[in-house]
Amino acid sequence: MLQLHPDDVIWRNLRLATLDPSHGTPYGLLENRALIVRGETILAIVPEPDLPADLPRAIDLEGRLVTPGLIDCHTHLVFGGDRAAEWEQRLNGVSYQTISAQGGGINATVSATRDSTADQLEQLAQQRLERLMREGVTTVEIKSGYGLNDEAEEKMLRVAQRLAQTNPVEISPTLLAAHAVPREYRHDPDAYVDHVCQHMLPALWEKRLFEAVDVFCENVGFTLAQSERVFQAAQALGIPIKGHVEQLSNLGGTALVSRYRGLSADHIEYLDDAGVAAMAHSGTVAVLLPGAFYFLQERQRPPVDRLRQQGVPMAVATDYNPGTSPFASLHLAMNMACVQFGLTPEEAWAGVTRHAAKALGRGETHGQLKAGFVADLAVWDARSPVEMVYEPGRNPLYQRVFRGRIQ
């Protein structure tokens, strides 16, 4: 029989959407259960009638819905400036090439980020992070990649570190130094890759400022060979890898990520059957980013049916960034994933919980309500999880629980 401690917290009179597929119900839904939290983790889920009469600490949720805390597994929250004027130019018919020649595009964000102090970057990122937390997000990945030199990349990662120290949300930092070729290396991109591999990556890893390495493998980013050099450098240090791949063309980046047992392959609109098979074999998560697809008015959709048939886990994320996805709303991303990419609402929920957790190397501890998992919870004034997908402008969040603590 389960022995309760005086400090255990029992959440009762609720509906549980566990997102645990072993229950065999939509969303892993359980009725007439109580959730017991000990410290920062879930101790057990038990039938209500099995609870003792003299409960130590019980919270009556009055029939509300409880889900795992949401996980946004792909964001670029830390950056300076914005690109609103540039977007307006594009809508008025100015080409991206013209805008870039005038100093726009990613280099505009790089300049603004380099020119911003860490305090300024933190203040801006804090506002974006709060918008995500208000929707029930409890874990967020934050990439670097708008510094593109040693000082600015470290500045971005230290801002992410400070955000983790001053907020209840859990932050997973990623080094994306190979996001674009900086202007000072525009005539010798291989030299920049050398610098990333030989200096930036090992120095920042030694300072424990990031958890994984990402590369933008694309015809406007880095070649397959250049990307592999970064992956080789990361692998030599035991660093997990992931990739921005197959967004604009099919270079074979997904197969490369899979060959290195990467955590995730992100975007993947131009993914082919060979890439899908490689992901299925390696266990790499497909991260779908419908915000960028929408904002760029793309037409090539990721091969959701083939991913589904091959059993590849599909995560969903905001890709929050100034140039292609300025949307700090995971609910909106879930809606877009259903409307634009054909996911079911249940798949969208799995995409922001258990599959997103796997994409961040947290699949055994986050993203489901089950014994032994971190007690990150979202409590909703809702009957069904579909409500948050169906109407992203309405936020029925009632309560957030980070590692067992109500915030």
N, C-alpha and C positions, 0 to 999 in steps of 0.2 A: 504494500500500500504506500502511496506517495506521502512522504513526510514533509509538511510545510514548515518553513521557518518564519519567525515573527516579521522579518523584513521582506518576505515575498509579497509581490503585488498580484492580485487576481483581478483580471478584467472579465466581467461577466455580463450576461444579458446582451449578447451581441450576435452578429452574423460574421463569420470568418471567411474571407476569400483568401485562402492560404497561398494560392499559386503553386501549390505542391501537386504535381500531376499524379502522384501515387494514389490520391483519393478517388480518382476516376469520375469526378464531378466537374462541371464547368467552373473555371477559375479556382478549382480546388475548394469549392464552397462547402462549409460545414455549418450546420444549424445546431442549436441547443448545446453549445460547447462553451467552456471557459478557458481563457488563456492565462497561464501562470508565468510570471517573469521573476527571475532571481538575479539581482544585480543588473548586468548589461545584456543578459541572454534569456531566451525563452526556455523555461524549464520543462513545460509540458502543455499539451492541449487535452483537456479532459471533459467528459460529459458533465453537464451542469448537475444532474442528480448525484454525481459522485463527490461533489464538494462537501466538506464537513460543515456543520452548522456554525461553528465558531471560527470564522475566517479571520486571518490576521489583518490583512488590508485588502478590501474589496472595492472595486470601482464599477458602478452600475452604468453601463453605456446605453441603457434604455432602447435596445434594439438596433443600435447603429451598426454600420458596416465597418469592419476592420480589415485592412489590407497591409501587405508589406509596404514600408516606405519606398517611394519611387526612386529610381536610379537613372541619372542622366549620364550615360557612359561616353559622350563625345561632345565637349564644348571647348570654346576658345574665349573664356570669360575675361581674361586679363589682356587688355590692349588700351591704347590711347586713341583719342579722337573718335570720329565716326565717318561713314561714307554716304551720308544721306544726300549731299549735293551731287556726288558722283552718280548715285542711283537715279536722281532726277535727270541728270544729263543723258543717261542711257535711255530713259523713257522718252526723252525729247529727240532721240535719234542719233546721238553722238556715239561713235563706236568705242568699244573697249580699248582698241589699239590707240585711238586718239587720246582717250582719257589717260591711258598709261604713259603715253609720250609727254603728257602735260604734268606728269608727276603723280598721277592717281594710281588706282589699283592697290595691290598689296604693299607696294613700296610707300604709299601714303601712310598706311597704318604702321609700317615699320618706322618711318620717320617720327610719327606722333608718339609711338611707344618709346623709342629711344630718347625723345625729348622730354618725356613725362618723368616725374619723380616717382619713387616707389609709393609714397603716400598718395599721390594723385591716382595712380593705377589702382591702388587698393580701394580708394573711395568709390571709384567707378565700378569696379568689380563687385564690391559689397552690395551695391544697389541691384546689380544683375542677379547676384546670388540670392538675395532676399526675395526676388520675384519667383525664383525656382522653389525656394523653401516654402513660400506661401501656397504652393500647389501640392505640397506633401513630399517634396524631394528630400531625401535624407543622405544620399551619396551622389557626389558629382565628380566627374573627371574634368581636369583643367589642363589644357595643353599650352606649352610655350609656342614659339614660332613666329612671333612678330618682333623679335629682337635681332636675330640673325647675326649677332656677334657675342663674344664671351660675356661682356658686361651686361648687355640688355637681356640676354637669355637667362642669366642668373638672377637678374632683377625680377623678371616675370615669375620665375619659380619661387623666389623668396616671398613674393606677394601671395602666391598660392599657399605657401606655408603659413603665412600670417593669417590668411583667411581661415585656414584649418584650425589655428590656435584660438581664434576669436569667435568662432561660430560652432553651433552644435553639429552641423552637417559634417560628414566624412568626405574628405577630398583626396582624390587619386591624381597626383601630378604626373604629366607625361612630357618628355623632352621631344619637341618637334623642331629642332634646329634645322633639319632638312625639309623645310616648308617651302622655301623659294631660294633662289640664288640672290644674295644681296648685291646691291649696285657695285660695291667695291670689288666684287669677284665676277662681274657680268661677262668679262672676256675670258675667264678661266674657271668655269664651274667645278671642274675636277679638283682644283686647288682648294675650293671651299669644302668639298666633300672630305678631302684629306684633313683639313683643319677640324671639321666636326668629329671625324673618327679618331684622330690622334691627340687632340687637345680638349675640345669642348666636352665631348661625351665622357671621357674618363675623369676629367676634373670635376664636373658637376655630379657625376655618380659617386665619386669619393666623398663629396659633401652631402650625400644622401638627400638630394633635392628632387628626385623623381623616381618613379616606379617602373616606367616602361619607355621605350623609344619608338617614335612614329616617324614615317617618311611619306612625303607626297610624291608617289611614283606615278608620273603622268607626263604627257607631252609638253605641258607648261611648267612642269616641276623637275623631277629627276628621273633619269633613265633607269632601266631595269638593272644595269650593271652598277650604276652609282648607288642605287637603293640597296643592292646586295652588299656592297662594301660597308654601308652603315649597319646592316643587319649582322654582318660578320664581326664587326667591332663590338656590337652589343652582345652578341652571343659569347664572345671571348671573355666578357666580364660577367656573364650570367644574367644579363638583363632581358626581360621579356620584350617582345616586339609586337608591333601592330602596323597597319598601313592604310593611308588614303590611296585607294586603288580603283581602277576601272571606272572613274567618274565621267571622264570625257572621251575615253578611247579604251581599247583593250590591248594593254601592253604585256599582260601576263603577270601583273603585280600580285594578284590574289594567289596564284599558284606559288609565287615566290614567298609570300607571307606564310602560306600553308607549309611549304617545305621547311621553314624555320619554326614550325609549330607555333605560329603567332597567335596571340590572344584573339585578335579580331582583324577582319578586312572590312573597311568602311567605305561607304558610297556604293560601289559595285554595280552601277547601272549598266555597264557594258560587259558584265561578267558572262563568260561562255560556259558550256557544259564541262569542259576540262577543269575550269576553275571551281565550279560547283563540286565536282568529284573530289578535287584536291582538298577543299574545305571539309567535306564529309569525312574524308580519311584522317585529317589532322585534328578535327574537333574545333577548328577555328570558327568563331562566331561571325555571322554576317550582321554588320551594323547598318541599318537603313536610316537615311537622313533626308526625309521628305521635305524639310524646310528649304534646303538648298535647291532641290529639284523644283519646287514651286517658285522660289524667288528668281531663279535663272530661266524659268519657263522652258525647262527641258522636256523632251518627249520620250527618250529612251528610259524605260522603267527597269528596275532590277528584276531578275528572273525569279520572282517569288514562288511561282508554281514549282520550278525545278529545285529550288532550295527546300521547299516543303517536302517534295517527293524524296529527296536525298536525306532528309532528317537533319538539315543544317539549322542550328538554333539562330533565330533572327531577333536581334535587339533593335530598339528604336531610340533615337536620341535627337536633341534639338540642333546640334551643330552650331550653337549660338556663336556668331562671329559678325564682324561689321560689314563684310563684303557680300556674302551670299546667303546668310540665314540669320537676320537680326531678330530672332524670336526666342525670348526667354520663357517659353511655355511648353512644358512636356505634354500637357493635355492636348494642345494644338498639334504637336508632332504626332501623337497617337491618332488623332482624327485624320490628319493628312495621310498617315500610313495606311489607314483603312480606305479612305476615299481615293487616293492616288495610286497606291500600290496593291490594293486588294487584300490586305490583311483582315482577318476577322477581329472583332473587339477583344476576344480572348487572346489572340496572338499578339495584339498590340500591348495588352497588359503583361503578358509573359515577356514582351520585348523591353519593358521598362522595370522589370523586377528580376526574375531568375536568369533570363538570358543576358540582360545588361550586367548583372553581377558576374556572370561567367566571362563576359568581355573584359572585365576589370580584374580578373584573377581572384574573384571573391565568390565563386559559385558554391563553395561549401559552407559559407558563413552568412551570406546576404541574399535577399531577394525572395525568400519564402518564409512563411510562418510555420516553423517546425522546431522541435526540441533541439537545442544546441546552437540555433542560429541567433545572430545578433537581434536584440529586441528593438529594431527600427520599425515603427508602426505608423500608419496613417488611419485616423478615425474620420468617417464621413457621415454626413447627414444624407444618406442615400441607401436605397435598397439593393442596387446592383452595380457592379463595376462599370457596366456599359454606360452609365449616366455621365461619367467623366470624359468618356470618348465621344459620346453623342453631342454634348453641348459644352465645348471647351471654353466658352465665354463665361459660364457659370461655375463657380468653384465651391462645392459643398463641403470643403474640408472643415472638420469640427475640431480636431486636435492632432498635434504632431508629437510623436514619442521618439526621442533619439537615445538609443542604447538604454532603454528602460526608463528614461526621464522625460516627463512631460515638459514641453517647451511652448 
